[in-house]
Amino acid sequence: MPRISPADLSAIERTPASPASLSRGVGELLGNSVTAKAKVDSYNLETGEYRVVLLGTLDLEETKFDKL
């Protein structure tokens, strides 16, 4: 069973989120993934606005701790 639930995934998407809160959520997501990659989709030199896309696969394998 993944340690990340669908509710956790939607919580990452909520706006506005503080950078610290978003960092924790994304860190948890990446920490529970078996593969992950990031792509800088766009960057605006004038405003500093950027878009980063993450693509990965959650670790679905149960551990001995999940079975307790």
C-alpha positions as a Markdown table, in Angstrom:
| # | Residue | x | y | z |
|---|---|---|---|---|
| 1 | Met | 0.0 | 0.0 | 0.0 |
| 2 | Pro | 1.5 | 3.4 | -0.9 |
| 3 | Arg | 2.2 | 5.8 | 1.8 |
| 4 | Ile | 0.7 | 8.5 | -0.4 |
| 5 | Ser | -3.0 | 8.6 | -0.8 |
| 6 | Pro | -5.1 | 10.3 | -3.6 |
| 7 | Ala | -6.0 | 12.9 | -1.0 |
| 8 | Asp | -2.3 | 13.6 | -0.4 |
| 9 | Leu | -1.9 | 14.1 | -4.2 |
| 10 | Ser | -4.7 | 16.5 | -4.4 |
| 11 | Ala | -3.4 | 18.4 | -1.4 |
| 12 | Ile | -0.1 | 19.1 | -3.3 |
| 13 | Glu | -2.2 | 20.7 | -6.0 |
| 14 | Arg | -4.1 | 23.1 | -3.7 |
| 15 | Thr | -3.3 | 26.8 | -4.2 |
| 16 | Pro | -2.1 | 28.9 | -2.7 |
| 17 | Ala | 0.5 | 26.8 | -0.8 |
| 18 | Ser | 3.6 | 28.1 | 1.0 |
| 19 | Pro | 6.9 | 27.0 | -0.6 |
| 20 | Ala | 7.7 | 25.1 | 2.7 |
| 21 | Ser | 4.3 | 23.2 | 2.6 |
| 22 | Leu | 4.7 | 22.4 | -1.1 |
| 23 | Ser | 8.3 | 21.3 | -0.5 |
| 24 | Arg | 7.2 | 18.8 | 2.2 |
| 25 | Gly | 4.4 | 17.4 | 0.0 |
| 26 | Val | 6.5 | 17.0 | -3.1 |
| 27 | Gly | 9.4 | 15.6 | -1.0 |
| 28 | Glu | 7.0 | 13.0 | 0.5 |
| 29 | Leu | 5.8 | 12.2 | -3.0 |
| 30 | Leu | 9.3 | 11.7 | -4.4 |
| 31 | Gly | 10.4 | 9.8 | -1.4 |
| 32 | Asn | 7.6 | 7.3 | -2.0 |
| 33 | Ser | 8.3 | 6.9 | -5.7 |
| 34 | Val | 10.4 | 4.2 | -7.5 |
| 35 | Thr | 11.0 | 6.5 | -10.5 |
| 36 | Ala | 10.8 | 10.2 | -10.8 |
| 37 | Lys | 11.8 | 12.9 | -13.3 |
| 38 | Ala | 11.3 | 16.6 | -13.7 |
| 39 | Lys | 10.9 | 18.8 | -16.7 |
| 40 | Val | 11.1 | 22.6 | -16.8 |
| 41 | Asp | 8.1 | 23.2 | -19.0 |
| 42 | Ser | 8.4 | 27.0 | -19.2 |
| 43 | Tyr | 10.2 | 30.0 | -17.6 |
| 44 | Asn | 9.4 | 33.6 | -18.0 |
| 45 | Leu | 12.5 | 35.8 | -17.9 |
| 46 | Glu | 10.5 | 39.0 | -17.3 |
| 47 | Thr | 8.4 | 37.8 | -14.4 |
| 48 | Gly | 10.3 | 34.9 | -13.0 |
| 49 | Glu | 7.3 | 32.7 | -13.3 |
| 50 | Tyr | 8.1 | 29.0 | -14.0 |
| 51 | Arg | 6.3 | 25.7 | -14.6 |
| 52 | Val | 7.9 | 22.4 | -13.6 |
| 53 | Val | 6.2 | 19.1 | -14.4 |
| 54 | Leu | 7.0 | 16.0 | -12.3 |
| 55 | Leu | 6.4 | 12.5 | -13.7 |
| 56 | Gly | 7.0 | 9.4 | -11.6 |
| 57 | Thr | 5.7 | 6.0 | -10.3 |
| 58 | Leu | 4.6 | 5.5 | -6.7 |
| 59 | Asp | 6.1 | 2.5 | -4.8 |
| 60 | Leu | 3.1 | 0.2 | -4.4 |
| 61 | Glu | 5.0 | -2.6 | -2.8 |
| 62 | Glu | 4.0 | -3.4 | 0.8 |
| 63 | Thr | 6.7 | -3.5 | 3.5 |
| 64 | Lys | 6.6 | -5.5 | 6.7 |
| 65 | Phe | 5.7 | -2.2 | 8.5 |
| 66 | Asp | 2.6 | -1.7 | 6.3 |
| 67 | Lys | 1.3 | -5.1 | 7.3 |
| 68 | Leu | 1.2 | -4.3 | 11.0 |
